[in-house]
Amino acid sequence: MTLLGPRKEVTIRALLDPGATVPVLSDKVVETLHIPTIRRKEPRLLSSWNSEVSKDAGALHTPELILLTKVTTSVASHSRYLLLMMNAT
């Protein structure tokens, strides 16, 4: 997938979780790609798959980011793009 961020465009590997209520980026990805973060006035409570509240998540969010991937099929001779916009709520 291609991450279109506020400063640059990079190719990344991503796991899309259809059961997730919000998209989450790891600290490593944010630091490596120099994605700016914004501190929330009130941290958002985030819980994992087993309902445990994550102690270190929810205090920061990023500006709007876009994930873009090219989808090709053997049936058609054309490509389609899947666009996912991530923004803080």
C-alpha positions in Angstrom: 0.0 0.0 0.0 1.0 3.6 -0.5 0.7 5.9 2.5 0.1 9.5 1.3 1.1 11.6 4.3 1.4 15.3 5.0 5.1 15.3 4.1 5.8 12.4 1.7 4.5 9.3 -0.1 5.9 5.9 1.0 5.1 2.2 0.3 4.2 0.3 3.5 2.8 -3.0 4.5 -0.5 -2.7 6.3 -3.0 -5.0 8.1 -6.5 -3.8 7.6 -8.8 -5.0 10.5 -12.4 -4.8 9.5 -13.4 -5.3 13.2 -11.4 -2.3 14.4 -13.3 0.8 15.4 -10.4 3.2 14.6 -7.2 2.8 12.5 -4.0 2.6 14.6 -0.4 3.2 13.5 2.5 1.9 15.5 4.9 4.3 17.2 7.7 2.8 15.0 5.8 3.7 11.7 5.1 7.3 13.0 8.7 7.8 14.0 10.3 6.2 10.9 8.1 8.1 8.5 8.3 11.4 10.5 4.5 11.6 10.7 3.5 14.6 12.8 1.3 13.9 15.8 -1.2 16.0 17.7 -1.9 15.6 21.4 -5.5 15.2 22.4 -6.9 17.3 25.3 -8.6 14.1 26.6 -6.9 10.8 25.7 -9.2 8.4 23.9 -9.6 5.0 25.5 -8.6 2.2 23.1 -9.0 -1.5 23.9 -7.5 -4.5 22.3 -9.3 -7.6 20.9 -9.7 -9.0 24.4 -11.2 -5.8 25.8 -8.1 -4.8 27.7 -7.6 -1.0 27.7 -4.3 0.0 26.2 -2.4 2.2 28.6 -0.1 3.9 26.0 -2.6 4.5 23.2 -5.1 7.2 22.5 -3.2 10.3 23.7 -2.0 11.3 20.2 -3.5 11.4 16.7 -2.1 12.2 13.3 -3.3 14.7 10.6 -5.4 13.1 7.9 -3.6 10.3 6.1 -4.5 8.3 2.9 -3.8 4.7 2.2 -3.9 3.8 -1.5 -3.5 0.4 -3.1 -3.8 -0.9 -6.7 -6.2 -3.8 -7.1 -5.9 -5.9 -10.3 -8.0 -8.8 -11.3 -7.5 -11.6 -13.8 -11.0 -11.1 -15.1 -10.7 -7.6 -16.2 -7.9 -5.9 -18.2 -7.9 -2.8 -16.0 -6.8 -1.8 -12.5 -8.8 -0.2 -9.7 -7.6 1.7 -6.7 -8.8 1.2 -3.2 -8.6 4.5 -1.2 -8.8 4.6 2.6 -8.8 7.9 4.4 -7.8 8.0 8.0 -8.5 11.0 10.2 -8.9 11.7 13.9 -12.3 11.7 15.5 
